[in-house]
Amino acid sequence: MWVILVIVLAFVIVTLAIKSKQSGGSSMSGKSVSSSGESKVILREQFRGGYSKEDVLTKLDFYVNLLTCLENGGISNSDANDQYMSEKYRPISMARSGSGFNIEDVNSYFAKLQKKIENKINGTQE
């Protein structure tokens, strides 16, 4: 199970790095700004509790893949909307033991991703 989690995490990191480069280095979170002025996505760990890392990474992977399909024309807007709506309301479980991702960070980041997806589906400007 850890191997799958590591693979998914690596995929997400690489995908986010590619997206960041394609968008001129801007990121959607604005949580941290490096010395070059580039903002970076940060999902802090919460020592006890927080959202399940596996659930967060699974949902993040889905959102990134959906955005990629929408940008590349690999999915119709209606199909994307159907898939998006079923995933949007799927709850994220809490970490059972140890640490999870900070709830506030995840909610903030996912809200921005959801807005971007909704704009792509509806054909509106971001």
N, C-alpha and C positions, 0 to 999 in steps of 0.2 A: 504494500500500500504506500509506503514511504517513497518507493521508486517512482510510482505514478505521480505522487504529489510533487516530487522534485522535477520531474519531466514537465508537468503542467506549469509549475512556477517558472522554469527556464523558458518555456514557450511564451509565457505572458511577458516576461522581462524582455525577451528579444523582440516580441511584437510591439511592445510599448516603446522600445528604443527606436525601432524602425519608424513608427508613427511619429515620434518626436522629431526625428531627423527630417521626415517628409514635410512636417508642418513648420519647418524653420526653427526647431528647437523649443517651440512652446509646448507646454503641457497643460492638461486640463485641471490639475489640482491646485496649483498655486500655493501649496503648503510650505515649500522651501524654495529659496532662491539662491543659486550658487553665485560665486564671485563674478562669473561672466554675465550675470543677470538672467540666467536661464532657470525657469521654475522646474521643479522636479516633483514627481508623485511620491508621497510618503504615506504608507499605511503602517502606523506604529503598532507595536505589539502591546497588548494589555496583559500585565503579569498574571492576574487571575481573571478569568471570564473573557468577555469579548465575543466576537463572532468566530465561529469555527473557520479555521484557515482553509480547510478543504472546500467548504461551501462557498466562501468568498472567492477563492481561486477558480472554482467551477463556474460561478456566475460571471466573473470577470472574463474568463476565457470565452464564454458564450457571447457576451457583449462585444468583445473585440472581434470575434469571428463574424458576427452579424454586421458590424460596421464595415468590415473589410468586404463582405459580400455585397452590401449596399453600395459601397464606393466603386466596386468593380463591375456592378451590374449582374452579379451572380445570383440574384434573387429578386423576385418581384416585390414591390412595395406592400401588396396585400399579404403575400406569404410572410414577408419580414414582420409585418405588423402582428399577424397571428402568432408567430413564434415569440416575438418580443413580449406581447401581452401575457402569454402563458408563463414566461420566465420572470417578468417584472414582479408579479405578485407571489412568486414562490418564496416562502420565508427562508431566511438564513438562520440556521441553528446556532445556538450558543456553544462555545467551547466547553467540553465536558470536564476536562482536567487540564491543568497547566495554563498556558497563555493562548490567547486568540488575537485577532486583529481588533484594534480600537474601533468601537461602534461608531463614534462620531466621524472618524476619518473615512470609514467605509461608506456610511450614509451620504456624506458630502461628495465623495468621489463618484459613487454610483448615481447620484442625482445629476451630476454633470454629464456622465456617460449616457444616461437615459434621455436627457435633453438633446444631446447630439444625435442619438438614434432617432428620436421622435422628429427632429428637424429633417433628417435624411429621408425618413419615411414620408413625411408630409411635403417634402420639396421646399421647405422654407430655409431662409438664410440662418446661419449660425451666429 
